[in-house]
């Protein structure tokens, strides 16, 4: 044996460790077992894009634990983990290697992302500043234990703005919003994007949709800048201003726009489509077919909110509130006054519902909305139902949120769904949203 060569190799390993510590997590592991994580096609991507996670350099059939970690802008830690066994050449490929247990099991290429869970209970992952990415650390631990030796680590940078997308704050009249414009000359299909009772101005869905070629106006309607701090009554004229702003923007393809809404804003979207001109396509995600929570005023018309009974709220075995049955049936008695006259709308509707929505009975509301349209001789709607999904259907690869604080209830509430079905629903829905708007924002379905 040439001992001079051996000694030289050891010296070279030590020198590499000193010069490149990030690439040598430990002298022994780095020199004798160069384990590495590969994120394909690139460690950088948009948040709505999948990546392929591979681990190389393990011993044949070696068992390890993969862990994902993400810290949000408020310092909340979200993490997941799963055990894996390397194949005969010491590799793990999450697109074909089954997880043996942990946060999930079985073959699930993006399982580490779908199952990210907050360290503190009842927290929902929300992107507050779309100008910066989320960083997800993918770590590999030995000995089948996350307390074992760290063998390798790579960071996935998941952004929210494609290159060239413009983010433009809007302070036009009463309208408080952010406009996202794709790169290029345009004009682009225009979409108005709204969220529910959380208030503020969520921008992450709008920025991702703009990254796919849409001009998107993320609209705030309370608890933002000089807007009312709470909702006591909503004026549809405010939303009319927002629609007019987007429709007349030189970079927006007319003559009509789309509306994308979830939860409480779902019934707002239906009211906008029913009373306001210029809307060609409306998507309501787990919304209601009646006006909810607060009176809605438009000129001389006031649509009262659907009444509810707090006595129907109950606590689950884990002490979380379930509010699914608190709203009264909008098709019965005086509750019918809250129904939105969607038969007046001159647009296409896509009603999206999660079968396990525990916020309220969104499958029933969608069925009733479709039934009302048919009774008025209209076939301008589609209903899509996702089994196993919960209330908060977000863009792809946002983790499933089983429960979080409901600002109006003042308690953590259960949202329903299970991670894998919910995650798969989000991926399918994202494609449907884009296809629906591309199909119907060409002006052909705009009347009056």
Phi, psi and omega in degrees: 000139179271096184291336177296321178294317180300313181297321178296323179295317179297317179299320179297319179296316180296318178298318178298321181296321181288320184278327185231067185298331181293333183264357178231088184295330168208152184302314183294312183295318185288323185276322187258341180215081185288072178290138176214153175258132176243131178246115188242144006281348181202151174294346179251134179201172170281157186297330183274009181255139176282158172230158175260124180257123178231145174239130182234158175091010177278168172285152176306130177064017179290137178264132180220172174241129172261135180229138175250139180223135177221132175246124183279183185291345176262007178086009179281129181269128173245135183211159176210163179204156177205144178272143180222158173239128180294157177278192185292344178250015175079030180238152173232129178233111186295346177283345180222345181272126181281141172287137182273350181154173183121227179291339177201171177221163181086180181279119185207091188306326181249021183301324180296335181271316180297331186258011174305130184229139182293141177297322176264140186295153171064040176246139179247136179285122180226136176268120185265332180230104185285355179283347178239150180275164163275141177251122180246115177276127174253116185242148177242126180242145179276175170064017179061031186211130178291352174267002180281195183284135176284116183267325183197159181205141174216151182247128175264117179267110187250103186269174183234357179229118174292157180301130178093349178289131179266137175247114188237108176300140183242123172229078188242109186061235177270350188287130176237114189198179171228130179259129176249125181243132178292163173291156179112181187277330184072191000286162185243156172301135184259135180228133173261125188245129181225150174249191191263227190276005181285345180072188180071203182224082173295132184241351193291324178290319180297317182293321178291322179293323176295328178293347177258009171108011179252147169274116190237129176256108174279118190250127170270149175223358168193160178056049177207127181049238184265012174287160179307143182285339177217170181260114173245325174205139179251136179256121182293339177300328177298314180290330176296321176299318180294318178299316181296318179301313183290317182299324186266001179292135184297340180266005182253128178286128180258189005272346183246163179241172174253158175233131179239124187213156180222145174061232182303321181292347175298316178287331173298319179297319178295321178294320177299315180295329184278329186250338188251143176280163170091010179250122184259333185211134182228129175244121176248119180258113180050048178258184180245154178270004177234157175293134185238154168074314185218152177299145177243122184249135172218109183056243182264005183256134174235121176262115183289156177284149175296129182286164183212165178234113180293342180294342179274355173289139176220160179263136176287175179301331179270006174085016179262141182287139171245119185249013188304322187259012186285327179287142175286163179289118184289351182265002185248135170052225183294342179298338182296340178297338182271350180298140180272129184283069186292347176295344177282343186291145177246054183215175173266144179242142167237111177264118181250126182226144173263125185297332181255025177300119180257004176283317175195184189270064184299325176300319179294317181297320179293318178299317181292323178296314179296320179298318180296319178296317180296321180297337178260018174076023183248138177237044187257032181219156171233147175237126178241126182245133179247105177297141175078001180264155179254189191296312189273086174274112185249179172301161185306142171076004163291137182292150175298133179250106182286332181198151175197173181291129173263116187299324182280328178281327181082012181221157169294136179237155179273138183255342178090174177089165173231152195306311187292311180298321180295315179297318179294324178297319181296320178296313180296316183297321182300319176293320180296319179302311182295316180296320181296314181290322177299319183291321191252000177259040177252005178090347185293334186257005179273126179231139176076000000 
